[in-house]
Amino acid sequence: ASSDQRRRFERGVAAMRALEHPGIVRVLDAGVHGDVPWYAMELVDGPSLTRATAGLDLRQRVEVAAQVA
């Protein structure tokens, strides 16, 4: 990864760590192994967003997307 890519990664991780809300998964740790950046997030128990919205119509899915955003 270039130094510019690494800086962008570090800024992104810092931004994610600054977010605190019950509906946002927390970043627990981050780093770079060799040239590969990584981050670990808390495990959330439950279905994926795809599975949770599978039975919804388009209007309902848009409402969920607005809540997520």
DOZARO-510055 format. One record per residue: residue in three letters; z, y, x of N, C-alpha, C in turn. Coordinates in pm, whole numbers, plus 50000, padded with zeros to 5 digits. Each point is the difference from the previous one (the first is absolute). Layout:
N
AlaZYXZYXZYX
...
//
This chain:
69
Ala500004988150084500005011949916500005012450088
Ser499235009949961499945012450077501295007949978
Ser500235009850084501225008049985499975007749868
Asp498815004149953499895006849871500374990549887
Gln499524987750006500344990149897501504997150001
Arg500584999050117501434997350011500815011549940
Arg499605012450029500705011549942499905000049848
Arg498814996949946499844999449855500894989049940
Phe500064988550067500864989249954501465004549999
Glu500455006350107501395004550009500315010649894
Arg499065009249974500215010049894500074993349863
Gly499144990149978500034992849872501314992749979
Val500494993350102501284992949990501125010049976
Ala499985011350069501045010249979499965005149857
Ala498815002049946499885004749861500534989549904
Met499684987350023500494989349912501524998950008
Arg500575001850118501464999150015500715011649931
Ala499335011349986500605011749937500074998849848
Leu499224990949943499984998349855501194991849954
Glu500745005349904501124992749942499915000949849
His499774988649937499894999349855500184985449961
Pro500644997349887500214986149960498704992249980
Gly498905007049974498724993449978499134998850124
Ile500545003750116499224999450124500644990250096
Val499214991050053500484990150097500305007250133
Arg501134996650060500405006450125499364993450121
Val499705008150101499564995050130501274996950080
Leu500134987650046501214995950072499885001850150
Asp498814997950053499805000850144498535001850028
Ala499675004950118498605001850039499915000150151
Gly498824997350048499795000250144498574996650034
Val499794997750128498694996150050500224988150092
His499264989349977500064988150085498674999050071
Gly500015002550131498735001050072499275012349948
Asp498844998049942499265011049938500024999349848
Val500834991249944499994997849855501215006949936
Pro499755010549921501115006349928500444991349883
Trp501295000449968500524991949890501165007549934
Tyr500264996749875501215004649935500474989349903
Ala501304999549980500624990449909500625007749884
Met499744994949879500535006449880500944990349931
Glu500905005449918500924991449927499224991149903
Leu500544988349976499394990649907500385003749858
Val499025000849914500235003049859499724987449920
Asp500994995849924499854988149918499315003649870
Gly498974992649966499305002449874498514997750016
Pro499275001849891498554997550005499265011250072
Ser498794997050043499145010350059499585009649891
Leu499535011650039499515009849903498834994349920
Thr499134992550066498874993849932500484990549891
Arg500974991650033500514990549903500785007049889
Ala500765010250034500825007049901499165007749899
Thr498795004150040499155007949910498844991949941
Ala499974987150024498864991749957499755000449850
Gly501035000949919499814999849855499865013749936
Leu499925010450082499935013549946498565004549980
Asp499815008949903498675005849983499835011650099
Leu498835005950003499685010450098500965011849989
Arg500285004749880500905011449982501384997150057
Gln500514988149974501314996150051499994999050152
Arg498914994750056499904999150147499965013950062
Val499325009349937499965013950049501395006149996
Glu500764997249895501385004949993500854994450114
Val499844987250028500744993950111499575006450132
Ala498715002050019499505006250124500565014150016
Ala500115007549892500575013550007501484999550041
Gln500734990049951501394998550038500144996450148
Val499114991450046500034995850141499685011850092
Ala499025007949957499595011750082501115010150004
//
